[in-house]
């Protein structure tokens, strides 16, 4: 099973999505090691990139590990000219794919005419795409992330397809479509039947699906039911890089692997924490890691009490205490549940 993004051919159609506040280098590296064929950094603002300096506190934004290529840089903004300048910065930083975010549904983002707001204004959206394509090298894939529209009105639907068709005509190599509207945010089910309609509409062009992917089986169900060429896993991969390993097993015709035991979880958590320390420095590491720890707790048999422990960690010694109390004995783990994850991540692209 492969996935093509322009000149880039990936060996597997399960991708680590961009996740604001989460998909930094540490998360992406683990996703790749576990079997993701490709990963995308957390979304960055064009104006931030244009003014970004090399101060130590900012270096993590553009940090890329040698082992994680190919990796995508995702961009969000309001003005076409500045958007293109931001894209040029991502190219310069060494990203292999540039991804345009027309999907973020967070209120303050919409209020500043960014993210999903562009689905309401096809002329501006397509101007952004054309200018970005002009500054991104021709051989480098350019992709777009969209939701199925601002809302469910006929006008919104028409604008969606105007942007979709115009994007491909302007040289976009692949488009990810999330099955919810911008106004839905993460409430209610992702409409997979809309993804099927989009794929029929575009024919051989590459469409990736997004929304409600919390297990490896969900990913293959989406591809089978909708015909999309691949999927981007967002919330379902936070604290759960095993989803890619499980997906590889299913694709090979093997049984679904058992969920990771607590010792297997401990090993990955320790490595994730090591990567976070390398990326942010020891002083900032635990603050940055806390949100990941909470998500890892969802796979643990003592999830509720462990989650409360992770919420309160402030220093490395707190993790050591958690490790010695909850991860000393090797116990069976749990698969991720969609119910626990729903509604807990802001401005993810999934």
WONOR-V162534 format. One record per residue. N is the residue number from 1. PHI is phi as a letter, one per 40 degrees, with the letter a starting at -180 (none if undefined). NEAR is the number of other C-alpha atoms within 10 Angstrom. D_FIRST is the distance of its C-alpha to the first C-alpha in Angstrom with 2 decimals. Layout:
# WONOR-V162534
N;PHI;NEAR;D_FIRST, N;PHI;NEAR;D_FIRST
This chain:
# WONOR-V162534
1;none;12;0.00, 2;b;12;3.78, 3;a;20;7.07, 4;b;19;10.39, 5;b;19;13.75, 6;g;19;16.33, 7;c;11;16.59, 8;c;15;14.19, 9;b;12;10.64, 10;c;17;8.78, 11;c;14;6.36, 12;a;20;5.40, 13;c;25;6.56, 14;b;28;9.63, 15;b;24;12.57, 16;c;30;16.16, 17;c;29;18.41, 18;c;29;21.86, 19;b;25;24.56, 20;c;19;28.16, 21;g;15;30.09, 22;b;23;27.18, 23;c;23;24.31, 24;c;23;26.47, 25;c;24;25.56, 26;c;23;26.13, 27;c;24;23.63, 28;c;28;20.97, 29;c;24;21.47, 30;c;22;21.09, 31;c;27;17.89, 32;c;22;16.39, 33;c;15;17.94, 34;c;18;16.50, 35;h;22;12.85, 36;c;29;12.54, 37;c;23;10.84, 38;a;25;13.74, 39;a;28;16.96, 40;b;25;19.83, 41;c;28;23.49, 42;c;24;25.98, 43;c;27;27.45, 44;b;20;30.46, 45;c;19;33.39, 46;d;26;34.21, 47;c;16;37.90, 48;c;12;37.16, 49;c;20;35.15, 50;c;17;37.85, 51;b;9;40.54, 52;c;15;38.61, 53;b;11;40.56, 54;c;9;39.67, 55;d;8;41.54, 56;d;10;40.22, 57;c;12;39.66, 58;b;12;37.20, 59;c;13;35.21, 60;c;17;32.44, 61;c;17;31.33, 62;b;21;30.02, 63;c;16;29.26, 64;b;21;26.04, 65;c;12;25.25, 66;d;9;24.30, 67;c;11;21.46, 68;c;19;19.70, 69;c;18;18.91, 70;c;18;17.21, 71;b;25;19.10, 72;b;27;20.24, 73;b;26;23.84, 74;b;28;24.69, 75;b;24;28.03, 76;b;25;30.43, 77;a;26;33.87, 78;b;21;36.45, 79;c;16;37.88, 80;d;19;35.93, 81;c;14;37.79, 82;c;19;37.39, 83;d;25;33.70, 84;c;25;33.17, 85;c;18;35.24, 86;c;27;33.12, 87;c;29;29.93, 88;c;20;31.72, 89;c;21;32.40, 90;c;25;28.73, 91;c;18;28.00, 92;c;10;30.98, 93;c;13;29.82, 94;h;16;26.70, 95;c;22;23.84, 96;c;20;20.94, 97;b;26;20.24, 98;b;25;22.96, 99;b;27;22.34, 100;c;26;25.19, 101;c;25;26.08, 102;b;25;27.51, 103;b;32;26.71, 104;c;26;28.94, 105;b;25;31.38, 106;c;18;33.89, 107;d;16;37.44, 108;c;9;38.75, 109;c;17;35.80, 110;c;17;36.47, 111;c;10;40.17, 112;b;11;39.62, 113;g;17;37.69, 114;b;24;34.34, 115;f;30;30.85, 116;c;27;30.68, 117;d;23;34.17, 118;c;27;32.84, 119;c;30;31.41, 120;c;20;35.11, 121;b;16;35.89, 122;d;19;33.63, 123;c;15;35.97, 124;c;16;35.74, 125;d;24;31.98, 126;c;22;31.43, 127;c;19;34.05, 128;d;23;32.18, 129;c;25;28.95, 130;c;19;30.88, 131;c;18;32.83, 132;c;27;29.83, 133;d;22;28.02, 134;c;14;31.27, 135;c;15;31.39, 136;c;21;27.75, 137;d;12;27.21, 138;d;12;25.75, 139;c;11;22.94, 140;c;18;21.96, 141;c;22;19.55, 142;b;26;21.52, 143;b;26;20.06, 144;b;23;21.98, 145;b;26;21.97, 146;b;29;23.99, 147;c;30;25.23, 148;c;25;26.01, 149;i;30;29.54, 150;c;25;32.64, 151;a;17;33.61, 152;b;14;33.40, 153;c;9;36.09, 154;d;10;35.64, 155;c;12;36.56, 156;c;18;33.75, 157;c;17;31.23, 158;c;14;32.62, 159;c;20;32.37, 160;d;22;28.72, 161;c;17;27.83, 162;c;17;30.26, 163;c;22;28.49, 164;d;22;24.98, 165;c;15;26.05, 166;c;19;28.22, 167;c;25;25.58, 168;c;18;23.30, 169;c;12;26.50, 170;c;16;27.47, 171;h;18;24.46, 172;c;26;22.10, 173;c;22;18.48, 174;a;22;16.80, 175;b;22;18.45, 176;c;29;17.87, 177;b;30;19.95, 178;c;27;21.51, 179;c;23;22.85, 180;b;29;26.32, 181;c;24;29.18, 182;c;26;30.84, 183;c;16;33.90, 184;c;17;31.98, 185;f;20;30.81, 186;b;21;29.16, 187;c;11;31.42, 188;g;10;30.27, 189;c;11;26.86, 190;c;21;24.10, 191;c;16;24.16, 192;c;22;20.74, 193;c;13;22.36, 194;c;16;23.08, 195;c;26;19.44, 196;c;19;18.95, 197;c;13;22.02, 198;c;20;20.87, 199;c;21;17.60, 200;c;14;19.77, 201;c;13;22.23, 202;c;13;20.14, 203;g;10;18.24, 204;c;9;15.74, 205;c;18;16.35, 206;c;21;13.90, 207;b;28;14.76, 208;b;24;13.78, 209;b;30;15.55, 210;a;29;17.92, 211;h;26;20.58, 212;g;25;21.26, 213;b;24;18.21, 214;b;23;19.98, 215;a;22;17.83, 216;c;22;14.30, 217;c;15;14.93, 218;d;17;16.11, 219;c;24;12.83, 220;c;20;11.06, 221;c;13;14.43, 222;c;24;14.53, 223;c;19;11.33, 224;c;12;12.64, 225;c;12;16.17, 226;b;19;15.97, 227;g;19;13.21, 228;c;26;12.46, 229;c;23;9.47, 230;a;24;9.33, 231;b;27;12.16, 232;b;28;14.82, 233;c;30;16.49, 234;b;24;20.19, 235;d;28;22.94, 236;c;26;20.75, 237;b;24;20.00, 238;c;27;23.68, 239;g;26;25.06, 240;a;28;21.90, 241;c;23;19.41, 242;c;26;18.53, 243;d;29;16.36, 244;c;27;13.50, 245;c;20;14.36, 246;c;21;14.54, 247;c;26;11.14, 248;c;22;9.68, 249;c;16;12.08, 250;c;16;11.25, 251;c;17;7.55, 252;c;9;9.31, 253;g;9;11.83, 254;c;11;14.48, 255;c;10;17.15, 256;c;15;17.18, 257;c;14;19.02, 258;c;11;22.52, 259;c;19;23.27, 260;c;19;24.58, 261;c;19;28.22, 262;c;23;30.83, 263;c;18;31.00, 264;c;15;27.28, 265;c;22;27.78, 266;d;18;30.85, 267;c;12;29.17, 268;c;19;26.53, 269;c;20;29.27, 270;c;14;31.50, 271;c;14;28.92, 272;c;20;28.17, 273;c;23;31.93, 274;c;16;32.35, 275;c;19;29.92, 276;c;23;31.82, 277;c;18;35.10, 278;c;13;33.93, 279;c;21;32.86, 280;b;19;35.84, 281;g;14;38.53, 282;c;15;40.06, 283;c;11;42.36, 284;b;15;39.63, 285;c;20;36.90, 286;c;23;37.84, 287;d;18;38.34, 288;c;17;34.87, 289;c;23;33.33, 290;d;21;35.16, 291;c;17;32.71, 292;c;21;29.82, 293;d;23;32.04, 294;d;21;32.70, 295;c;23;29.00, 296;c;23;28.56, 297;c;26;31.49, 298;c;23;29.54, 299;c;22;27.88, 300;c;25;31.28, 301;c;16;33.51, 302;b;13;36.40, 303;d;18;34.50, 304;c;12;37.45, 305;c;12;39.90, 306;c;19;37.40, 307;d;19;36.28, 308;c;12;39.95, 309;c;18;40.31, 310;c;21;37.41, 311;d;14;38.90, 312;b;13;42.07, 313;c;18;40.99, 314;b;15;42.85, 315;a;15;42.79, 316;d;14;41.04, 317;c;11;43.59, 318;c;14;42.43, 319;c;21;38.93, 320;c;12;40.60, 321;c;13;42.65, 322;c;15;39.61, 323;d;17;37.81, 324;c;10;40.88, 325;c;11;41.43, 326;b;20;37.99, 327;b;19;35.77, 328;c;12;38.29, 329;c;12;37.65, 330;c;13;34.19, 331;b;15;33.42, 332;c;15;30.44, 333;c;21;28.43, 334;b;18;27.23, 335;c;16;24.01, 336;c;24;24.18, 337;b;13;26.08, 338;c;14;25.55, 339;c;8;29.32, 340;c;10;30.33, 341;c;15;28.07, 342;d;15;28.93, 343;g;12;31.28, 344;b;10;31.44, 345;b;17;29.68, 346;c;16;31.16, 347;f;20;29.45, 348;c;23;25.92, 349;c;29;23.41, 350;b;31;21.94
